């Protein structure tokens, strides 16, 4: 069966839109929307939009396609199936209002967290519902093959409750902590309870950075902030009744529990761990892959607008307690 091709326009030619892999081997590194949607045979990247003329020129020369300074010009000329919205959080709602005022695409992929707060997130979701636009949000981690594998193991009781988890994050709750909250909601479902352990500090550009306890149906989670000014730090550890999962910067490993051969009444973690492949250099590729599945009516792990709204609700509950 021939793969359906969706036309698309990229709005926002900054780091995640264009720059992260601009000077890298673009087959080995797929870290931007421009590269991911240009290289995916299921999409036809027809143009890019940015108020910065230099960024437009770089995009046009790199991908041999059109560029525009105005959203309206790009949409009315190309009439794309998909709009990839890669603009600053503070401009996401305004940009979607501009989009729906002049054109109604089949779908929008919005950068996380989908607005600056819950109120803006609700308005974005409602606008897309009003105009019949399918809304997706770029929570990258849930689109990775290893994330889908972990969910499969949880759903099939290979990783089995009771479970407790510790997650380290840095650079603000809504900016980066939201990634992990969304991922846990993907793995475990609705967040059932929130408790502040430590209010932490407030970062000028990234907001609150609290230490938080979150309760899910099959897992209790402690979210702990690190210090981005020293180095970025993001890890997940889950201890379950059947073993331990650890997801660090460069590795994902599962160590199962097994009976001690000398002491039948005791179980320990196995000496050998199972390492699951991580393709951290091509993460944006998997977002495009999962989005194509969703737009084709197939099962997909990509975050919908409604699922991203649940993450914003959880963040709002946390911030209301600080």
ChimeraX attribute file (.defattr): number of C-alpha atoms within 10 A of each C-alpha:
attribute: neighborCount
match mode: 1-to-1
recipient: residues
	/A:1	3
	/A:2	5
	/A:3	10
	/A:4	12
	/A:5	14
	/A:6	19
	/A:7	19
	/A:8	25
	/A:9	28
	/A:10	27
	/A:11	28
	/A:12	25
	/A:13	26
	/A:14	16
	/A:15	15
	/A:16	18
	/A:17	24
	/A:18	24
	/A:19	19
	/A:20	17
	/A:21	22
	/A:22	18
	/A:23	8
	/A:24	12
	/A:25	9
	/A:26	16
	/A:27	12
	/A:28	11
	/A:29	21
	/A:30	25
	/A:31	24
	/A:32	25
	/A:33	28
	/A:34	29
	/A:35	26
	/A:36	26
	/A:37	26
	/A:38	18
	/A:39	18
	/A:40	16
	/A:41	15
	/A:42	20
	/A:43	22
	/A:44	18
	/A:45	26
	/A:46	22
	/A:47	25
	/A:48	30
	/A:49	26
	/A:50	22
	/A:51	14
	/A:52	13
	/A:53	13
	/A:54	11
	/A:55	20
	/A:56	22
	/A:57	17
	/A:58	16
	/A:59	24
	/A:60	16
	/A:61	12
	/A:62	13
	/A:63	17
	/A:64	12
	/A:65	14
	/A:66	18
	/A:67	26
	/A:68	20
	/A:69	17
	/A:70	13
	/A:71	20
	/A:72	16
	/A:73	14
	/A:74	21
	/A:75	24
	/A:76	12
	/A:77	10
	/A:78	14
	/A:79	17
	/A:80	23
	/A:81	20
	/A:82	24
	/A:83	25
	/A:84	23
	/A:85	27
	/A:86	27
	/A:87	21
	/A:88	16
	/A:89	17
	/A:90	13
	/A:91	14
	/A:92	23
	/A:93	23
	/A:94	13
	/A:95	18
	/A:96	18
	/A:97	14
	/A:98	13
	/A:99	19
	/A:100	16
	/A:101	11
	/A:102	12
	/A:103	14
	/A:104	19
	/A:105	20
	/A:106	17
	/A:107	22
	/A:108	23
	/A:109	24
	/A:110	26
	/A:111	21
	/A:112	26
	/A:113	25
	/A:114	30
	/A:115	23
	/A:116	18
	/A:117	17
	/A:118	21
	/A:119	13
	/A:120	18
	/A:121	23
	/A:122	19
	/A:123	16
	/A:124	24
	/A:125	21
	/A:126	15
	/A:127	17
	/A:128	21
	/A:129	13
	/A:130	10
	/A:131	14
	/A:132	13
	/A:133	19
	/A:134	18
	/A:135	22
	/A:136	25
	/A:137	24
	/A:138	26
	/A:139	23
	/A:140	22
	/A:141	22
	/A:142	27
	/A:143	24
	/A:144	23
	/A:145	17
	/A:146	17
	/A:147	20
	/A:148	17
	/A:149	12
	/A:150	19
	/A:151	21
	/A:152	14
	/A:153	14
	/A:154	16
	/A:155	13
	/A:156	10
	/A:157	12
	/A:158	16
	/A:159	23
	/A:160	17
	/A:161	16
	/A:162	13
	/A:163	19
	/A:164	18
	/A:165	20
	/A:166	16
	/A:167	21
	/A:168	20
	/A:169	25
	/A:170	20
	/A:171	22
	/A:172	23
	/A:173	27
	/A:174	22
	/A:175	19
	/A:176	17
	/A:177	23
	/A:178	21
	/A:179	21
	/A:180	22
	/A:181	24
	/A:182	27
	/A:183	20
	/A:184	21
	/A:185	18
	/A:186	18
	/A:187	21
	/A:188	17
	/A:189	16
	/A:190	17
	/A:191	20
	/A:192	11
	/A:193	14
	/A:194	17
	/A:195	15
	/A:196	17
	/A:197	14
	/A:198	14
	/A:199	15
	/A:200	15
	/A:201	13
	/A:202	13
	/A:203	12
	/A:204	8
	/A:205	9
	/A:206	14
	/A:207	15
	/A:208	22
	/A:209	27
	/A:210	22
	/A:211	21
	/A:212	20
	/A:213	19
	/A:214	20
	/A:215	17
	/A:216	19
	/A:217	14
	/A:218	15
	/A:219	21
	/A:220	18
	/A:221	21
	/A:222	17
	/A:223	23
	/A:224	21
	/A:225	23
	/A:226	18
	/A:227	14
	/A:228	12
	/A:229	8
	/A:230	7
	/A:231	10
	/A:232	13
	/A:233	16
	/A:234	18
	/A:235	16
	/A:236	18
	/A:237	18
	/A:238	19
	/A:239	19
	/A:240	20
	/A:241	15
	/A:242	20
	/A:243	20
	/A:244	21
	/A:245	22
	/A:246	18
	/A:247	20
	/A:248	14
	/A:249	12
	/A:250	10
	/A:251	14
	/A:252	21
	/A:253	17
	/A:254	20
	/A:255	19
	/A:256	20
	/A:257	16
	/A:258	15
	/A:259	13
	/A:260	13
	/A:261	9
	/A:262	7
	/A:263	8
	/A:264	9
	/A:265	8
	/A:266	10
	/A:267	13
	/A:268	13
	/A:269	16
	/A:270	16
	/A:271	9
	/A:272	9
	/A:273	14
	/A:274	12
	/A:275	14
	/A:276	15
	/A:277	12
	/A:278	18
	/A:279	17
	/A:280	15
	/A:281	14
	/A:282	20
	/A:283	20
	/A:284	24
	/A:285	24
	/A:286	22
	/A:287	27
	/A:288	24
	/A:289	21
	/A:290	20
	/A:291	26
	/A:292	22
	/A:293	16
	/A:294	19
	/A:295	18
	/A:296	15
	/A:297	9
	/A:298	10
	/A:299	11
	/A:300	19
	/A:301	23
	/A:302	27
	/A:303	27
	/A:304	21
	/A:305	27
	/A:306	16
	/A:307	18
	/A:308	28
	/A:309	25
	/A:310	20
	/A:311	26
	/A:312	27
	/A:313	18
	/A:314	23
	/A:315	19
	/A:316	15
	/A:317	15
	/A:318	22
	/A:319	17
	/A:320	8
	/A:321	10
	/A:322	13
